[in-house]
Amino acid sequence: MLHYAVVFLVIALIAAALGFSGIAGTAAGIAKILFVVFIVLFLVSMIFGRRPSV
């Protein structure tokens, strides 16, 4: 999922450099959402991940 966030960020940067502001804004928004989802899932997996068996 982090890979997709980076891909959309690169698309946003390229689109912004070429002057496509609508596409750049949309791609940047998608990248932000995917990054937040990745962080939330990462934290949940850290909290509820494998625990040592006693």
mmCIF file of the N, C-alpha and C atoms, coordinates in Angstrom:
data_MODEL
# 
_entry.id   MODEL 
# 
loop_
_atom_site.group_PDB 
_atom_site.id 
_atom_site.type_symbol 
_atom_site.label_atom_id 
_atom_site.label_alt_id 
_atom_site.label_comp_id 
_atom_site.label_asym_id 
_atom_site.label_entity_id 
_atom_site.label_seq_id 
_atom_site.pdbx_PDB_ins_code 
_atom_site.Cartn_x 
_atom_site.Cartn_y 
_atom_site.Cartn_z 
_atom_site.occupancy 
_atom_site.B_iso_or_equiv 
_atom_site.pdbx_formal_charge 
_atom_site.auth_seq_id 
_atom_site.auth_comp_id 
_atom_site.auth_asym_id 
_atom_site.auth_atom_id 
_atom_site.pdbx_PDB_model_num 
ATOM 1   N N  . MET A 1 1  ? 0.824  -1.185  0.000   1.00 0.00 ? 1  MET A N  1 
ATOM 2   C CA . MET A 1 1  ? 0.000  0.000   0.000   1.00 0.00 ? 1  MET A CA 1 
ATOM 3   C C  . MET A 1 1  ? 0.872  1.254   0.000   1.00 0.00 ? 1  MET A C  1 
ATOM 4   N N  . LEU A 1 2  ? 1.977  1.193   0.707   1.00 0.00 ? 2  LEU A N  1 
ATOM 5   C CA . LEU A 1 2  ? 2.883  2.334   0.700   1.00 0.00 ? 2  LEU A CA 1 
ATOM 6   C C  . LEU A 1 2  ? 3.434  2.555   -0.709  1.00 0.00 ? 2  LEU A C  1 
ATOM 7   N N  . HIS A 1 3  ? 3.605  1.487   -1.439  1.00 0.00 ? 3  HIS A N  1 
ATOM 8   C CA . HIS A 1 3  ? 4.080  1.585   -2.825  1.00 0.00 ? 3  HIS A CA 1 
ATOM 9   C C  . HIS A 1 3  ? 3.110  2.419   -3.663  1.00 0.00 ? 3  HIS A C  1 
ATOM 10  N N  . TYR A 1 4  ? 1.810  2.172   -3.522  1.00 0.00 ? 4  TYR A N  1 
ATOM 11  C CA . TYR A 1 4  ? 0.814  2.932   -4.279  1.00 0.00 ? 4  TYR A CA 1 
ATOM 12  C C  . TYR A 1 4  ? 0.809  4.402   -3.885  1.00 0.00 ? 4  TYR A C  1 
ATOM 13  N N  . ALA A 1 5  ? 1.009  4.680   -2.599  1.00 0.00 ? 5  ALA A N  1 
ATOM 14  C CA . ALA A 1 5  ? 1.070  6.077   -2.160  1.00 0.00 ? 5  ALA A CA 1 
ATOM 15  C C  . ALA A 1 5  ? 2.253  6.789   -2.803  1.00 0.00 ? 5  ALA A C  1 
ATOM 16  N N  . VAL A 1 6  ? 3.386  6.112   -2.885  1.00 0.00 ? 6  VAL A N  1 
ATOM 17  C CA . VAL A 1 6  ? 4.570  6.715   -3.513  1.00 0.00 ? 6  VAL A CA 1 
ATOM 18  C C  . VAL A 1 6  ? 4.342  6.901   -5.006  1.00 0.00 ? 6  VAL A C  1 
ATOM 19  N N  . VAL A 1 7  ? 3.695  5.932   -5.655  1.00 0.00 ? 7  VAL A N  1 
ATOM 20  C CA . VAL A 1 7  ? 3.409  6.048   -7.096  1.00 0.00 ? 7  VAL A CA 1 
ATOM 21  C C  . VAL A 1 7  ? 2.518  7.259   -7.365  1.00 0.00 ? 7  VAL A C  1 
ATOM 22  N N  . PHE A 1 8  ? 1.461  7.426   -6.573  1.00 0.00 ? 8  PHE A N  1 
ATOM 23  C CA . PHE A 1 8  ? 0.578  8.574   -6.783  1.00 0.00 ? 8  PHE A CA 1 
ATOM 24  C C  . PHE A 1 8  ? 1.283  9.882   -6.458  1.00 0.00 ? 8  PHE A C  1 
ATOM 25  N N  . LEU A 1 9  ? 2.192  9.872   -5.495  1.00 0.00 ? 9  LEU A N  1 
ATOM 26  C CA . LEU A 1 9  ? 2.962  11.078  -5.202  1.00 0.00 ? 9  LEU A CA 1 
ATOM 27  C C  . LEU A 1 9  ? 3.857  11.451  -6.375  1.00 0.00 ? 9  LEU A C  1 
ATOM 28  N N  . VAL A 1 10 ? 4.500  10.476  -6.981  1.00 0.00 ? 10 VAL A N  1 
ATOM 29  C CA . VAL A 1 10 ? 5.344  10.748  -8.150  1.00 0.00 ? 10 VAL A CA 1 
ATOM 30  C C  . VAL A 1 10 ? 4.495  11.254  -9.314  1.00 0.00 ? 10 VAL A C  1 
ATOM 31  N N  . ILE A 1 11 ? 3.324  10.651  -9.524  1.00 0.00 ? 11 ILE A N  1 
ATOM 32  C CA . ILE A 1 11 ? 2.423  11.123  -10.586 1.00 0.00 ? 11 ILE A CA 1 
ATOM 33  C C  . ILE A 1 11 ? 2.021  12.567  -10.323 1.00 0.00 ? 11 ILE A C  1 
ATOM 34  N N  . ALA A 1 12 ? 1.732  12.895  -9.052  1.00 0.00 ? 12 ALA A N  1 
ATOM 35  C CA . ALA A 1 12 ? 1.348  14.264  -8.704  1.00 0.00 ? 12 ALA A CA 1 
ATOM 36  C C  . ALA A 1 12 ? 2.482  15.243  -8.967  1.00 0.00 ? 12 ALA A C  1 
ATOM 37  N N  . LEU A 1 13 ? 3.708  14.846  -8.621  1.00 0.00 ? 13 LEU A N  1 
ATOM 38  C CA . LEU A 1 13 ? 4.846  15.740  -8.844  1.00 0.00 ? 13 LEU A CA 1 
ATOM 39  C C  . LEU A 1 13 ? 5.103  15.964  -10.326 1.00 0.00 ? 13 LEU A C  1 
ATOM 40  N N  . ILE A 1 14 ? 4.996  14.918  -11.120 1.00 0.00 ? 14 ILE A N  1 
ATOM 41  C CA . ILE A 1 14 ? 5.202  15.058  -12.565 1.00 0.00 ? 14 ILE A CA 1 
ATOM 42  C C  . ILE A 1 14 ? 4.099  15.910  -13.182 1.00 0.00 ? 14 ILE A C  1 
ATOM 43  N N  . ALA A 1 15 ? 2.849  15.658  -12.773 1.00 0.00 ? 15 ALA A N  1 
ATOM 44  C CA . ALA A 1 15 ? 1.734  16.433  -13.308 1.00 0.00 ? 15 ALA A CA 1 
ATOM 45  C C  . ALA A 1 15 ? 1.841  17.904  -12.907 1.00 0.00 ? 15 ALA A C  1 
ATOM 46  N N  . ALA A 1 16 ? 2.290  18.161  -11.688 1.00 0.00 ? 16 ALA A N  1 
ATOM 47  C CA . ALA A 1 16 ? 2.456  19.545  -11.244 1.00 0.00 ? 16 ALA A CA 1 
ATOM 48  C C  . ALA A 1 16 ? 3.560  20.242  -12.033 1.00 0.00 ? 16 ALA A C  1 
ATOM 49  N N  . ALA A 1 17 ? 4.642  19.515  -12.308 1.00 0.00 ? 17 ALA A N  1 
ATOM 50  C CA . ALA A 1 17 ? 5.742  20.107  -13.072 1.00 0.00 ? 17 ALA A CA 1 
ATOM 51  C C  . ALA A 1 17 ? 5.323  20.426  -14.500 1.00 0.00 ? 17 ALA A C  1 
ATOM 52  N N  . LEU A 1 18 ? 4.402  19.634  -15.046 1.00 0.00 ? 18 LEU A N  1 
ATOM 53  C CA . LEU A 1 18 ? 3.943  19.857  -16.413 1.00 0.00 ? 18 LEU A CA 1 
ATOM 54  C C  . LEU A 1 18 ? 2.755  20.822  -16.485 1.00 0.00 ? 18 LEU A C  1 
ATOM 55  N N  . GLY A 1 19 ? 2.233  21.226  -15.336 1.00 0.00 ? 19 GLY A N  1 
ATOM 56  C CA . GLY A 1 19 ? 1.167  22.216  -15.325 1.00 0.00 ? 19 GLY A CA 1 
ATOM 57  C C  . GLY A 1 19 ? -0.247 21.660  -15.299 1.00 0.00 ? 19 GLY A C  1 
ATOM 58  N N  . PHE A 1 20 ? -0.397 20.382  -15.070 1.00 0.00 ? 20 PHE A N  1 
ATOM 59  C CA . PHE A 1 20 ? -1.739 19.793  -14.975 1.00 0.00 ? 20 PHE A CA 1 
ATOM 60  C C  . PHE A 1 20 ? -2.196 19.850  -13.527 1.00 0.00 ? 20 PHE A C  1 
ATOM 61  N N  . SER A 1 21 ? -2.751 20.991  -13.131 1.00 0.00 ? 21 SER A N  1 
ATOM 62  C CA . SER A 1 21 ? -3.053 21.196  -11.712 1.00 0.00 ? 21 SER A CA 1 
ATOM 63  C C  . SER A 1 21 ? -4.180 20.300  -11.209 1.00 0.00 ? 21 SER A C  1 
ATOM 64  N N  . GLY A 1 22 ? -5.173 20.026  -12.017 1.00 0.00 ? 22 GLY A N  1 
ATOM 65  C CA . GLY A 1 22 ? -6.286 19.175  -11.586 1.00 0.00 ? 22 GLY A CA 1 
ATOM 66  C C  . GLY A 1 22 ? -5.839 17.750  -11.324 1.00 0.00 ? 22 GLY A C  1 
ATOM 67  N N  . ILE A 1 23 ? -5.061 17.208  -12.234 1.00 0.00 ? 23 ILE A N  1 
ATOM 68  C CA . ILE A 1 23 ? -4.557 15.840  -12.079 1.00 0.00 ? 23 ILE A CA 1 
ATOM 69  C C  . ILE A 1 23 ? -3.580 15.776  -10.909 1.00 0.00 ? 23 ILE A C  1 
ATOM 70  N N  . ALA A 1 24 ? -2.750 16.794  -10.757 1.00 0.00 ? 24 ALA A N  1 
ATOM 71  C CA . ALA A 1 24 ? -1.775 16.814  -9.665  1.00 0.00 ? 24 ALA A CA 1 
ATOM 72  C C  . ALA A 1 24 ? -2.480 16.850  -8.312  1.00 0.00 ? 24 ALA A C  1 
ATOM 73  N N  . GLY A 1 25 ? -3.509 17.653  -8.198  1.00 0.00 ? 25 GLY A N  1 
ATOM 74  C CA . GLY A 1 25 ? -4.253 17.732  -6.939  1.00 0.00 ? 25 GLY A CA 1 
ATOM 75  C C  . GLY A 1 25 ? -4.947 16.436  -6.590  1.00 0.00 ? 25 GLY A C  1 
ATOM 76  N N  . THR A 1 26 ? -5.534 15.804  -7.594  1.00 0.00 ? 26 THR A N  1 
ATOM 77  C CA . THR A 1 26 ? -6.207 14.533  -7.361  1.00 0.00 ? 26 THR A CA 1 
ATOM 78  C C  . THR A 1 26 ? -5.219 13.449  -6.964  1.00 0.00 ? 26 THR A C  1 
ATOM 79  N N  . ALA A 1 27 ? -4.109 13.353  -7.667  1.00 0.00 ? 27 ALA A N  1 
ATOM 80  C CA . ALA A 1 27 ? -3.109 12.340  -7.351  1.00 0.00 ? 27 ALA A CA 1 
ATOM 81  C C  . ALA A 1 27 ? -2.495 12.586  -5.984  1.00 0.00 ? 27 ALA A C  1 
ATOM 82  N N  . ALA A 1 28 ? -2.269 13.829  -5.626  1.00 0.00 ? 28 ALA A N  1 
ATOM 83  C CA . ALA A 1 28 ? -1.726 14.134  -4.309  1.00 0.00 ? 28 ALA A CA 1 
ATOM 84  C C  . ALA A 1 28 ? -2.723 13.781  -3.214  1.00 0.00 ? 28 ALA A C  1 
ATOM 85  N N  . GLY A 1 29 ? -3.997 14.031  -3.453  1.00 0.00 ? 29 GLY A N  1 
ATOM 86  C CA . GLY A 1 29 ? -5.031 13.655  -2.481  1.00 0.00 ? 29 GLY A CA 1 
ATOM 87  C C  . GLY A 1 29 ? -5.097 12.158  -2.271  1.00 0.00 ? 29 GLY A C  1 
ATOM 88  N N  . ILE A 1 30 ? -5.018 11.402  -3.355  1.00 0.00 ? 30 ILE A N  1 
ATOM 89  C CA . ILE A 1 30 ? -5.031 9.944   -3.255  1.00 0.00 ? 30 ILE A CA 1 
ATOM 90  C C  . ILE A 1 30 ? -3.795 9.461   -2.507  1.00 0.00 ? 30 ILE A C  1 
ATOM 91  N N  . ALA A 1 31 ? -2.642 10.059  -2.782  1.00 0.00 ? 31 ALA A N  1 
ATOM 92  C CA . ALA A 1 31 ? -1.406 9.674   -2.094  1.00 0.00 ? 31 ALA A CA 1 
ATOM 93  C C  . ALA A 1 31 ? -1.514 9.935   -0.595  1.00 0.00 ? 31 ALA A C  1 
ATOM 94  N N  . LYS A 1 32 ? -2.103 11.063  -0.211  1.00 0.00 ? 32 LYS A N  1 
ATOM 95  C CA . LYS A 1 32 ? -2.268 11.371  1.209   1.00 0.00 ? 32 LYS A CA 1 
ATOM 96  C C  . LYS A 1 32 ? -3.170 10.356  1.892   1.00 0.00 ? 32 LYS A C  1 
ATOM 97  N N  . ILE A 1 33 ? -4.285 10.029  1.249   1.00 0.00 ? 33 ILE A N  1 
ATOM 98  C CA . ILE A 1 33 ? -5.232 9.069   1.828   1.00 0.00 ? 33 ILE A CA 1 
ATOM 99  C C  . ILE A 1 33 ? -4.575 7.702   1.992   1.00 0.00 ? 33 ILE A C  1 
ATOM 100 N N  . LEU A 1 34 ? -3.876 7.235   0.960   1.00 0.00 ? 34 LEU A N  1 
ATOM 101 C CA . LEU A 1 34 ? -3.229 5.929   1.040   1.00 0.00 ? 34 LEU A CA 1 
ATOM 102 C C  . LEU A 1 34 ? -2.137 5.915   2.101   1.00 0.00 ? 34 LEU A C  1 
ATOM 103 N N  . PHE A 1 35 ? -1.413 7.013   2.265   1.00 0.00 ? 35 PHE A N  1 
ATOM 104 C CA . PHE A 1 35 ? -0.373 7.077   3.281   1.00 0.00 ? 35 PHE A CA 1 
ATOM 105 C C  . PHE A 1 35 ? -0.977 7.002   4.675   1.00 0.00 ? 35 PHE A C  1 
ATOM 106 N N  . VAL A 1 36 ? -2.072 7.710   4.900   1.00 0.00 ? 36 VAL A N  1 
ATOM 107 C CA . VAL A 1 36 ? -2.728 7.679   6.204   1.00 0.00 ? 36 VAL A CA 1 
ATOM 108 C C  . VAL A 1 36 ? -3.257 6.276   6.496   1.00 0.00 ? 36 VAL A C  1 
ATOM 109 N N  . VAL A 1 37 ? -3.866 5.637   5.496   1.00 0.00 ? 37 VAL A N  1 
ATOM 110 C CA . VAL A 1 37 ? -4.365 4.276   5.680   1.00 0.00 ? 37 VAL A CA 1 
ATOM 111 C C  . VAL A 1 37 ? -3.205 3.333   6.004   1.00 0.00 ? 37 VAL A C  1 
ATOM 112 N N  . PHE A 1 38 ? -2.071 3.495   5.313   1.00 0.00 ? 38 PHE A N  1 
ATOM 113 C CA . PHE A 1 38 ? -0.898 2.670   5.585   1.00 0.00 ? 38 PHE A CA 1 
ATOM 114 C C  . PHE A 1 38 ? -0.424 2.858   7.021   1.00 0.00 ? 38 PHE A C  1 
ATOM 115 N N  . ILE A 1 39 ? -0.343 4.089   7.484   1.00 0.00 ? 39 ILE A N  1 
ATOM 116 C CA . ILE A 1 39 ? 0.119  4.360   8.849   1.00 0.00 ? 39 ILE A CA 1 
ATOM 117 C C  . ILE A 1 39 ? -0.828 3.738   9.868   1.00 0.00 ? 39 ILE A C  1 
ATOM 118 N N  . VAL A 1 40 ? -2.135 3.869   9.649   1.00 0.00 ? 40 VAL A N  1 
ATOM 119 C CA . VAL A 1 40 ? -3.116 3.299   10.579  1.00 0.00 ? 40 VAL A CA 1 
ATOM 120 C C  . VAL A 1 40 ? -2.984 1.776   10.622  1.00 0.00 ? 40 VAL A C  1 
ATOM 121 N N  . LEU A 1 41 ? -2.894 1.144   9.455   1.00 0.00 ? 41 LEU A N  1 
ATOM 122 C CA . LEU A 1 41 ? -2.754 -0.314  9.428   1.00 0.00 ? 41 LEU A CA 1 
ATOM 123 C C  . LEU A 1 41 ? -1.437 -0.766  10.059  1.00 0.00 ? 41 LEU A C  1 
ATOM 124 N N  . PHE A 1 42 ? -0.379 -0.001  9.856   1.00 0.00 ? 42 PHE A N  1 
ATOM 125 C CA . PHE A 1 42 ? 0.903  -0.323  10.468  1.00 0.00 ? 42 PHE A CA 1 
ATOM 126 C C  . PHE A 1 42 ? 0.807  -0.276  11.989  1.00 0.00 ? 42 PHE A C  1 
ATOM 127 N N  . LEU A 1 43 ? 0.187  0.779   12.514  1.00 0.00 ? 43 LEU A N  1 
ATOM 128 C CA . LEU A 1 43 ? 0.056  0.893   13.961  1.00 0.00 ? 43 LEU A CA 1 
ATOM 129 C C  . LEU A 1 43 ? -0.824 -0.204  14.536  1.00 0.00 ? 43 LEU A C  1 
ATOM 130 N N  . VAL A 1 44 ? -1.906 -0.547  13.847  1.00 0.00 ? 44 VAL A N  1 
ATOM 131 C CA . VAL A 1 44 ? -2.776 -1.629  14.310  1.00 0.00 ? 44 VAL A CA 1 
ATOM 132 C C  . VAL A 1 44 ? -2.017 -2.945  14.318  1.00 0.00 ? 44 VAL A C  1 
ATOM 133 N N  . SER A 1 45 ? -1.217 -3.192  13.290  1.00 0.00 ? 45 SER A N  1 
ATOM 134 C CA . SER A 1 45 ? -0.455 -4.441  13.259  1.00 0.00 ? 45 SER A CA 1 
ATOM 135 C C  . SER A 1 45 ? 0.616  -4.461  14.339  1.00 0.00 ? 45 SER A C  1 
ATOM 136 N N  . MET A 1 46 ? 1.160  -3.309  14.692  1.00 0.00 ? 46 MET A N  1 
ATOM 137 C CA . MET A 1 46 ? 2.144  -3.266  15.775  1.00 0.00 ? 46 MET A CA 1 
ATOM 138 C C  . MET A 1 46 ? 1.488  -3.553  17.132  1.00 0.00 ? 46 MET A C  1 
ATOM 139 N N  . ILE A 1 47 ? 0.270  -3.070  17.316  1.00 0.00 ? 47 ILE A N  1 
ATOM 140 C CA . ILE A 1 47 ? -0.428 -3.249  18.587  1.00 0.00 ? 47 ILE A CA 1 
ATOM 141 C C  . ILE A 1 47 ? -0.994 -4.664  18.713  1.00 0.00 ? 47 ILE A C  1 
ATOM 142 N N  . PHE A 1 48 ? -1.673 -5.140  17.669  1.00 0.00 ? 48 PHE A N  1 
ATOM 143 C CA . PHE A 1 48 ? -2.350 -6.427  17.734  1.00 0.00 ? 48 PHE A CA 1 
ATOM 144 C C  . PHE A 1 48 ? -1.613 -7.530  16.981  1.00 0.00 ? 48 PHE A C  1 
ATOM 145 N N  . GLY A 1 49 ? -0.351 -7.316  16.696  1.00 0.00 ? 49 GLY A N  1 
ATOM 146 C CA . GLY A 1 49 ? 0.428  -8.297  15.948  1.00 0.00 ? 49 GLY A CA 1 
ATOM 147 C C  . GLY A 1 49 ? 0.726  -9.538  16.766  1.00 0.00 ? 49 GLY A C  1 
ATOM 148 N N  . ARG A 1 50 ? 1.704  -10.285 16.324  1.00 0.00 ? 50 ARG A N  1 
ATOM 149 C CA . ARG A 1 50 ? 2.073  -11.510 17.034  1.00 0.00 ? 50 ARG A CA 1 
ATOM 150 C C  . ARG A 1 50 ? 2.569  -11.186 18.433  1.00 0.00 ? 50 ARG A C  1 
ATOM 151 N N  . ARG A 1 51 ? 2.066  -11.927 19.362  1.00 0.00 ? 51 ARG A N  1 
ATOM 152 C CA . ARG A 1 51 ? 2.516  -11.785 20.730  1.00 0.00 ? 51 ARG A CA 1 
ATOM 153 C C  . ARG A 1 51 ? 3.200  -13.088 21.132  1.00 0.00 ? 51 ARG A C  1 
ATOM 154 N N  . PRO A 1 52 ? 4.190  -13.005 21.950  1.00 0.00 ? 52 PRO A N  1 
ATOM 155 C CA . PRO A 1 52 ? 4.879  -14.238 22.341  1.00 0.00 ? 52 PRO A CA 1 
ATOM 156 C C  . PRO A 1 52 ? 3.948  -15.155 23.135  1.00 0.00 ? 52 PRO A C  1 
ATOM 157 N N  . SER A 1 53 ? 3.982  -16.426 22.795  1.00 0.00 ? 53 SER A N  1 
ATOM 158 C CA . SER A 1 53 ? 3.135  -17.390 23.507  1.00 0.00 ? 53 SER A CA 1 
ATOM 159 C C  . SER A 1 53 ? 3.801  -17.764 24.820  1.00 0.00 ? 53 SER A C  1 
ATOM 160 N N  . VAL A 1 54 ? 2.991  -17.880 25.828  1.00 0.00 ? 54 VAL A N  1 
ATOM 161 C CA . VAL A 1 54 ? 3.529  -18.148 27.167  1.00 0.00 ? 54 VAL A CA 1 
ATOM 162 C C  . VAL A 1 54 ? 3.381  -19.612 27.499  1.00 0.00 ? 54 VAL A C  1 
# 
